[in-house]
């Protein structure tokens, strides 16, 4: 059965039963055009308040031409308050003072670029869910299928399909066994054509009873016949 599937190019993909469009739930790549950001299709952010500058809302320290980038995969889900604190938020730490004197002079604004670049890019995998007020710190990589608990402060890389919570965030549990995680990454349903995903929404959404991913494997096999 093929399920209704939102248009990847829709700004506001969710409507309530009464027809009201949720104006503050947006597909991020439809409202952000930023040279330092790459955002996959169907990744959304839900804000409780109106937003004029979505790039500034999710990553306020990332300016055009900054030495770092923010990359977000497909089908990610970001709750109210999710914040990506990228490397340009850092102050200089090699000198006696951490006061950022250089930022007050346009000619020396890039003086800390090399030091900032050492922290690296922020990379979010596919199908990642970040709960209310989650904060992702500079240079962190979050794997596919990760769940970040509400209020968590993620300071280090998170492996695929982990659940993390707390400040600093720690792994609470792994969602699946290692062999299932490896299989899910090979299947990579988020890269399927939209029509195929729509056809197999029950398989993508269903619980993996006893680690059974036969429905997803069948979808892959059928597409190659």
C-alpha positions as MATLAB code, in Angstrom:
seq = 'XXXXXXXXXXXXXXXXXXXXXXXXXXXXXXXXXXXXXXXXXXXXXXXXXXXXXXXXXXXXXXXXXXXXXXXXXXXXXXXXXXXXXXXXXXXXXXXXXXXXXXXXXXXXXXXXXXXXXXXXXXXXXXXXXXXXXXXXXXXXXXXXXXXXXXXXXXXXXXXXXXXXXXXXXXXXXXXXXXXXXXXXXXXXXXXXXXXXXXXXXXXXXXXXXXXXXXXXXXXXXXXXX';
ca = [
       0.000    0.000    0.000;
       1.353    3.399   -0.979;
       1.078    5.978    1.788;
       0.565    9.717    1.221;
       3.959   11.342    1.072;
       4.785   15.029    1.536;
       6.275   17.074   -1.252;
      10.013   17.465   -0.648;
       9.726   21.028   -1.944;
       6.958   22.058    0.437;
       7.850   24.796    2.888;
       5.283   23.675    5.455;
       4.579   19.959    4.995;
       2.108   19.390    7.867;
      -1.589   20.287    7.893;
      -4.030   19.536   10.702;
      -7.372   17.755   10.095;
      -9.155   21.128   10.004;
      -6.890   22.249    7.171;
      -4.703   24.533    9.271;
      -1.126   24.563    8.024;
       1.568   24.425   10.708;
       3.526   27.505    9.695;
       6.362   26.941   12.156;
       7.136   23.375   11.068;
       9.346   23.623    8.002;
      11.533   21.566    5.744;
      14.855   23.220    6.476;
      16.282   23.060    2.966;
      13.245   25.003    1.739;
      13.807   27.933    4.092;
      17.611   28.035    4.331;
      20.030   29.124    1.628;
      23.414   29.301    3.332;
      26.796   28.594    1.749;
      28.046   26.778    4.857;
      25.019   24.513    5.278;
      23.990   21.362    3.417;
      20.602   19.950    4.380;
      18.969   16.792    3.039;
      15.391   16.416    1.864;
      12.545   15.936    4.359;
      14.558   17.127    7.374;
      12.309   19.380    9.425;
      12.415   21.767   12.377;
       9.444   22.566   14.598;
       9.475   25.971   16.295;
       6.870   27.221   18.759;
       7.423   30.821   17.697;
       7.605   32.542   14.303;
      11.041   32.561   12.687;
      12.351   35.092   10.188;
      15.884   33.737    9.873;
      15.912   29.943   10.018;
      19.663   29.649    9.530;
      20.172   31.998   12.457;
      17.684   30.050   14.549;
      19.327   26.652   14.190;
      23.000   27.684   13.927;
      23.412   31.272   15.139;
      27.223   31.308   15.096;
      27.666   29.979   11.559;
      28.281   32.896    9.210;
      28.753   32.813    5.457;
      32.407   32.072    4.723;
      33.112   30.627    8.178;
      35.869   27.994    8.326;
      33.401   25.261    9.337;
      30.256   23.749    7.838;
      27.021   22.208    9.077;
      25.822   19.116    7.206;
      22.435   17.554    7.931;
      21.213   14.332    6.331;
      17.759   13.330    5.122;
      14.628   12.712    7.207;
      15.964   14.367   10.372;
      13.557   15.670   12.994;
      14.435   18.655   15.158;
      12.212   19.760   18.012;
      11.800   23.262   19.388;
      15.061   24.681   20.694;
      17.455   22.315   18.920;
      20.638   24.318   18.491;
      23.811   23.657   16.535;
      26.626   25.529   18.239;
      29.247   25.445   15.508;
      32.961   26.058   15.739;
      32.777   29.817   15.141;
      31.140   30.122   18.560;
      34.537   29.374   20.104;
      36.822   32.047   21.531;
      40.610   32.033   21.125;
      42.173   29.806   23.750;
      45.867   29.822   22.861;
      46.638   33.222   24.332;
      46.538   34.683   27.822;
      42.987   35.996   27.342;
      39.980   34.415   25.688;
      38.568   37.848   24.800;
      37.972   37.892   21.004;
      39.623   41.232   20.259;
      39.870   40.497   16.522;
      36.108   40.346   15.912;
      35.742   44.086   16.526;
      37.907   44.947   13.514;
      36.593   43.791   10.121;
      40.164   43.525    8.820;
      41.166   41.050   11.525;
      37.856   39.192   11.821;
      39.353   36.020   10.357;
      42.339   35.985   12.702;
      41.064   32.936   14.560;
      39.972   31.023   11.454;
      42.771   28.453   11.636;
      42.148   27.744   15.309;
      38.389   27.477   14.749;
      38.865   25.182   11.756;
      40.726   22.681   13.936;
      37.478   21.923   15.775;
      35.957   20.816   12.488;
      32.548   20.594   10.875;
      29.290   19.534   12.500;
      27.779   16.524   10.723;
      24.330   15.060   11.374;
      23.468   11.728    9.753;
      20.148   10.539    8.341;
      16.947    9.904   10.318;
      18.234   11.650   13.459;
      15.754   12.863   16.075;
      16.807   15.703   18.397;
      14.448   16.396   21.287;
      13.365   19.690   22.824;
      16.265   22.067   23.559;
      18.980   19.636   22.479;
      22.325   21.308   21.865;
      24.963   19.974   19.510;
      28.420   21.347   20.277;
      31.178   22.265   17.786;
      32.763   19.596   15.623;
      30.397   16.787   16.625;
      29.358   13.997   14.249;
      26.040   12.273   14.960;
      25.434    8.960   13.217;
      22.371    7.660   11.387;
      19.259    6.812   13.379;
      20.416    8.539   16.572;
      17.962    9.811   19.176;
      19.130   12.836   21.200;
      17.135   13.324   24.391;
      15.446   16.583   25.354;
      17.889   19.040   26.891;
      20.928   16.946   26.011;
      24.246   18.663   25.346;
      26.168   16.577   22.829;
      29.897   17.209   23.178;
      31.345   14.181   21.387;
      30.612   11.979   18.387;
      27.618    9.629   18.627;
      27.581    6.224   16.870;
      24.787    5.086   14.567;
      21.488    4.200   16.254;
      22.502    5.260   19.757;
      20.196    6.964   22.241;
      21.965    9.743   24.150;
      20.816   11.987   26.985;
      22.179   14.288   29.659;
      24.787   17.013   30.004;
      27.241   16.050   28.757;
      25.276   13.546   26.694;
      26.036    9.882   27.332;
      24.878    6.769   25.531;
      21.808    5.454   27.341;
      21.418    2.445   25.099;
      21.851    1.247   21.552;
      18.602    0.961   19.630;
      19.585   -2.282   17.914;
      22.275   -4.952   17.951;
      25.429   -4.359   15.925;
      24.445   -6.709   13.102;
      21.057   -5.014   12.716;
      22.668   -1.571   12.669;
      25.067   -2.710    9.965;
      22.144   -4.107    7.951;
      20.121   -0.903    8.322;
      23.051    1.171    7.110;
      23.441   -1.119    4.094;
      19.729   -0.868    3.334;
      19.884    2.947    3.725;
      16.165    3.439    3.094;
      16.600    7.227    3.209;
      18.325    7.053   -0.184;
      15.491    5.120   -1.845;
      13.367    6.927   -4.440;
      10.445    8.721   -2.821;
       7.914    6.419   -4.471;
       9.616    3.361   -3.050;
       9.729    4.841    0.460;
       6.028    5.704    0.212;
       5.259    2.131   -0.803;
       7.198    0.683    2.114;
       6.298    3.097    4.927;
       4.900    0.225    7.071;
       8.236   -1.598    6.843;
      10.231    1.557    7.602;
       7.956    2.445   10.533;
       7.394   -0.991   12.061;
       9.108   -2.307   15.167;
      11.956   -4.706   14.542;
      10.538   -7.638   16.449;
      13.478   -9.763   17.475;
      15.658   -7.863   15.044;
      13.614   -9.022   12.033;
      14.232   -6.651    9.126;
      12.994   -9.044    6.469;
      10.442   -6.549    5.099;
      13.163   -3.983    4.433;
      15.447   -6.590    2.916;
      12.601   -7.759    0.672;
      12.057   -4.207   -0.506;
      15.711   -3.995   -1.511;
      15.644   -7.372   -3.264;
      12.427   -6.615   -5.144;
      13.826   -3.347   -6.442;
      16.756   -5.150   -8.063;
      14.687   -7.747   -9.933;
];
